[in-house]
Amino acid sequence: MTARIIVTDPFDYVVFGGTGDLARRKLMPALYHRDLDGQLPPSARIIAVSSRPGSSEAYRAEIGRALRAGERAEEGAAIERFLARLSLVTADARSETGWAQLGELLAPRQEVTRAFYLATAPDLFPPICARIAAHGLATERARLVVEKPFGTDLASARALNDSIGRTFRETQIYRIDHYLGKETVQNLLALRFANALFEPLWNARHIDHVQITVAETLGVGQRVGYYETAGAMRDMVQNHMMQLLCLVGMEPRSARDPDALRDEKVKVLRSLKPIDGAAVHMLGVRGQYRAGMAEGAPVPGYGEELDPRARPSMTETFVALKAEIANWRWAGVPFYLRTGKRLPERVSEIAITFRAIPHSVFEGAAGPILPNRLVIRLQPDEGIKLWLMIKDPGPGGMRLRQVPLDMSFAETFGVHVPEAYERLLLDVIRGDQTLFMRRDEVEAAWSWVDPIVAAWEASGEPPRPYPAGTWGPSAAIALIERDGRTWLEDGA
């Protein structure tokens, strides 16, 4: 099957933090792959902005080395074509240095779409936007893309929204969460709303519970400075996991415009039952990894990765929560959320477990009848499994067995599954905000998360320890097993 390629309108992509890790590892390769597939018009330009002095020639050479590390022989010409689109401007977010040069570079192309991507620390968002406004760079066709973390709580998120809103209208702002660009996440919408099979069953009468797991084998590594101020709750739950929960729980949108879908996500966030005060101890668990084994090798604990002179950290590297959407469709259905670092495997998936059949018509020798389950895997191997009960083939009577109907996207479609950033970067150029977060959506998520964080901090209790390479603290197992359920492993 061949993917349909539609060339975008001409554009200038201005990437602040263009020499940073995100731009080098994700943004430039994503734009290159879209160029490789013929999706970028000949006149498209990519302008990296960095506070570090450098030249366009040196920058092209650096990006070229990164791209050639995974180059197939036939891609040499394509890489050269892409590198020709790149240029580098040295500019300082907190002073006037370099802004006149950036303005001169952009001035002749006032009519094309102009996207400003802020791949920088969030504290630089306000001064960058202020200077974009001061130098008249925000045209009618300008867009602003901002990365997470978008605030550290509700108050800071509102202040950040107000700050960038002085330069850009809400219709020009694209708050990016790369999870929403994953093919499997979008296929969740197709699965629900393009098939008659599931939507009639997508409610509390037929679904027993939902599990959302985002597990990583890596520790915090070089991100320890950022992570110590964020923790798993702010780093993963408030954005990625809230978005996945919304897509599972939302109602069908009433119109095709992007705001209609985002309206439904906001309704889900506002319907979440609050978790605060004493309820946190029953409905939430936070943990912190200790030294252990990861991928067959010994690894240090989180505390050992910090400054050894610092006092013991209260930052969580693991979170498990039991949430509930208090509305007509979902009342009584628990949503179990789990995320952490230094867990046994790297996996992100959503598992929807349906209710058990009300009565078995088979003899006991046929074996147990397990509930049907729909497992949507986001990474590492994107795909969907529907677990069903069937007769085990062969003579000798009725023996029941649970097996999956397994659809791997790579195998089924026989095409390269684009990285999430490949779709999202060009959705910005198209002006499609469907897969980006709106202001009220971000603030609604913080409104639910803030009381949980506040209750944990007020308790003074440190995160529960768990050895690296395990599935978190034992209290996380108790959280779900109190309800007679268990965490699912390996897509089971």
Stockholm file with secondary structure:
# STOCKHOLM 1.0

chainA/1-492         MTARIIVTDPFDYVVFGGTGDLARRKLMPALYHRDLDGQLPPSARIIAVSSRPGSSEAYRAEIGRALRAGERAEEGAAIERFLARLSLVTADARSETGWAQLGELLAPRQEVTRAFYLATAPDLFPPICARIAAHGLATERARLVVEKPFGTDLASARALNDSIGRTFRETQIYRIDHYLGKETVQNLLALRFANALFEPLWNARHIDHVQITVAETLGVGQRVGYYETAGAMRDMVQNHMMQLLCLVGMEPRSARDPDALRDEKVKVLRSLKPIDGAAVHMLGVRGQYRAGMAEGAPVPGYGEELDPRARPSMTETFVALKAEIANWRWAGVPFYLRTGKRLPERVSEIAITFRAIPHSVFEGAAGPILPNRLVIRLQPDEGIKLWLMIKDPGPGGMRLRQVPLDMSFAETFGVHVPEAYERLLLDVIRGDQTLFMRRDEVEAAWSWVDPIVAAWEASGEPPRPYPAGTWGPSAAIALIERDGRTWLEDGA
#=GR chainA/1-492 SS CCCCCCCCCCEEEEEETTTSHHIIIIIHHHHHHHHHTTCSCTTCEEEEEESSCCCHHHHHHHHHHHHHTTCCGGGHHHHHHHHTTEEEEECCTTSSTTHHHHHHHHGGGTTSEEEEEECSCGGGHHHHHHHHHHTTCCCTTEEEEECSCCCSSHHHHHHHHHHHHTTSCGGGEEECCGGGGSHHHHHHHHHHHSCTTTGGGCSTTTEEEEEEEEECSSCCGGGHHHHHHHHHIIIIIIIIIHHHHHHHHCCCCSSSSHHHHHHHHHHHHHHBCCCCTTHHHHHEEEEEEESEEETTEEECCHHHHSCTTSCCCCCCSEEEEEEEBCSTTTTTCEEEEEEESSCSSCEEEEEEEECCCSCCCSCGGGCCCCCCEEEEEEESSCEEEEEEEEECSSSSSCCEEEEEEEEEHHHHHCSCCCCHHHHHHHHHHHTCCTTSBCHHHHHHHHHHHHHHHHHHHHHCCCCEEEETTSSSCHHHHHHHHTTTCCCCCTTC
#=GC SS_cons         CCCCCCCCCCEEEEEETTTSHHIIIIIHHHHHHHHHTTCSCTTCEEEEEESSCCCHHHHHHHHHHHHHTTCCGGGHHHHHHHHTTEEEEECCTTSSTTHHHHHHHHGGGTTSEEEEEECSCGGGHHHHHHHHHHTTCCCTTEEEEECSCCCSSHHHHHHHHHHHHTTSCGGGEEECCGGGGSHHHHHHHHHHHSCTTTGGGCSTTTEEEEEEEEECSSCCGGGHHHHHHHHHIIIIIIIIIHHHHHHHHCCCCSSSSHHHHHHHHHHHHHHBCCCCTTHHHHHEEEEEEESEEETTEEECCHHHHSCTTSCCCCCCSEEEEEEEBCSTTTTTCEEEEEEESSCSSCEEEEEEEECCCSCCCSCGGGCCCCCCEEEEEEESSCEEEEEEEEECSSSSSCCEEEEEEEEEHHHHHCSCCCCHHHHHHHHHHHTCCTTSBCHHHHHHHHHHHHHHHHHHHHHCCCCEEEETTSSSCHHHHHHHHTTTCCCCCTTC
//
